[in-house]
Structures are given as C-alpha cells and as structure tokens.
Amino acid sequence: MTAYRQRSQLVADAELHGRFAITVTREKMENVQIIAAQTADDLLGIEGVDASFVLYPRGEQACISARSLGRMNVQVIMEQLGGGGHQIMAATQRSDCSITELRTMLIEVLDAAEAEETK
C-alpha cells in the first residue's frame, strides 16, 4: 500500500514539458527503482504524453527511469545523460550531480531533441 501511495503521489506531482511527463522525488524510499519504473509506465497513460521520466535518488546517485510509447527513443536521451537502455525503456544513474541538476540537464536534452525533430 505504501508503494502504491508513493507512486500515486509521483504521478500527481508530474509536470508536462511539451509531450513529456517529468516527475521528481527527493524522498528516499524502499524499492525506489521499481516504484520509479511503475510510475514512468503510469505516466504514459496520460493523453499527449509520448515519453515519461521519473527522477529519484538511490544512495548517492541521481537517477532517471525513462519510458516511451515508441514515438520517442528514450535510449538516445538517456545515452546523452550517461545512461542507456532500449528504445522504449531506458535509465541513467549519475553520482556527479544532484537531482535538480540532472532534471535541468534532462530538459536541455529534451528541448534539443524537439528542436532537431522540427528541422
């Protein structure tokens, strides 16, 4: 029940950035990787969202769990932030920046990807 509540709160706190949903937790929680992945999946159910990104702390790392419906290659986005994965499921883990800094870097990468697509 606790994990469900945490996931629901992350979804409620999500912000839309164009066609992307982004949510952040700074709270340490048990099974955070699972909760982040499930939250990213849940966010894809929002109309107009092509990709979702959940930022969270794990130990001393700032992490992102990313999901896509296939219209956006989240692997490419995560690779630009030092991570990797698959076209529709990807992640990154950084120990050289804060959650806030990683969120800023993510938005810069997403904006650049959007600009490239509109060329």
Secondary structure as UniProt FT lines:
FT   HELIX           2..13
FT   STRAND          15..17
FT   TURN            18..19
FT   STRAND          20..24
FT   TURN            30..31
FT   HELIX           32..43
FT   TURN            44..45
FT   TURN            47..48
FT   STRAND          51..58
FT   TURN            59..60
FT   STRAND          61..68
FT   HELIX           74..80
FT   TURN            81..82
FT   STRAND          84..85
FT   STRAND          89..94
FT   HELIX           99..117
//
